[in-house]
Amino acid sequence: MSKIIARVVGIESIDNLNIVSFDFLGQELSMMSLDLNENIRIGVDVELIVKASSVAIAKDFSGDISYSNQIKSTILDVDNGKLLSSIKLQKDDVILESIITVKSSRKMNLKKDDEVIAFIKANELSILKVL
């Protein structure tokens, strides 16, 4: 699991569906949630989590994509196993992990110090706790 500290900057709700917006190092992230804890409100800092298998990576990306969360990152490490690759990413002081197939890692020629974009779908981001 990757952990991200962010501040709640917006909440849109219809019935029990919520879209929560966060400020993460000056970048906006979004999360979809069904039931929202009453402690989640604008201005509150939270710890977000995302599974490594839910973090997609793009290299030399240009164009539009429906992923609302796009984090420009630098690769710290690429650990290619037999089937899967663990990719450690850094955005300022935050370390994210992505698990992708070895085939994808090799096809993209991912290596240390590459500049990439980490993509996280809004439904894959969760609030672990209010800080």
Secondary structure, DSSP 8 states (H G I E B T S, - for coil): -EEEEEEEEEEEEETTEEEEEEEETTEEEEEEESS--TT--TT-EEEEEE-GGG-EEESS--S--S-SEEEEEEEEEEEE-SSEEEEEEEETTEEEEEEEEHHHHHHTT--TT-EEEEEE-GGG-EEEEE-
